[in-house]
Amino acid sequence: MVRHVEKRKFSNKFKQEAVRLTEEAGVSCTQDACELQIGPSLLAQCRREQAKDGE
């Protein structure tokens, strides 16, 4: 039997806060993602988006 899992959605505020925490912590993106219980690719994507918006 196949289980369908709904895709989680994160608010912009959550994403901004996640990026802020990773910048302050000074640890790897993977470690921060694990602590936030999100995928490292999502965190990396948030960082890229925030960098692009800041230009």
C-alpha positions as CSV (number, residue, x, y, z in Angstrom):
1,M,0.0,0.0,0.0
2,V,1.4,3.4,-0.9
3,R,1.0,6.2,1.6
4,H,0.7,9.7,0.2
5,V,2.4,12.3,2.3
6,E,1.4,15.9,2.0
7,K,4.2,18.3,1.1
8,R,5.0,20.5,4.0
9,K,4.9,24.2,3.4
10,F,6.9,26.7,5.4
11,S,6.1,30.4,5.8
12,N,8.5,33.1,4.6
13,K,9.1,34.1,8.2
14,F,10.2,30.5,9.1
15,K,12.6,30.5,6.1
16,Q,14.0,33.9,7.0
17,E,14.5,32.8,10.6
18,A,16.2,29.6,9.5
19,V,18.7,31.4,7.3
20,R,19.4,33.9,10.1
21,L,20.0,31.1,12.6
22,T,22.4,29.3,10.2
23,E,24.4,32.5,9.6
24,E,24.7,33.2,13.3
25,A,25.6,29.6,14.3
26,G,28.5,29.3,11.8
27,V,28.0,25.5,11.4
28,S,27.3,23.5,8.2
29,C,24.0,23.9,6.3
30,T,23.4,20.1,6.8
31,Q,23.8,20.3,10.6
32,D,21.4,23.3,10.8
33,A,18.9,21.6,8.6
34,C,18.9,18.5,10.8
35,E,18.4,20.7,13.9
36,L,15.4,22.5,12.2
37,Q,14.0,19.1,10.9
38,I,14.1,20.2,7.3
39,G,16.0,19.0,4.4
40,P,19.4,20.5,3.7
41,S,18.4,21.3,0.1
42,L,15.4,23.3,1.4
43,L,17.7,25.3,3.6
44,A,20.2,25.9,0.8
45,Q,17.3,27.0,-1.5
46,C,16.2,29.5,1.2
47,R,19.7,30.9,1.5
48,R,19.9,31.3,-2.3
49,E,16.5,33.0,-2.5
50,Q,17.3,35.4,0.4
51,A,20.7,36.3,-1.2
52,K,19.0,36.9,-4.5
53,D,16.3,39.1,-2.9
54,G,19.0,41.1,-1.0
55,E,20.8,42.1,-4.2
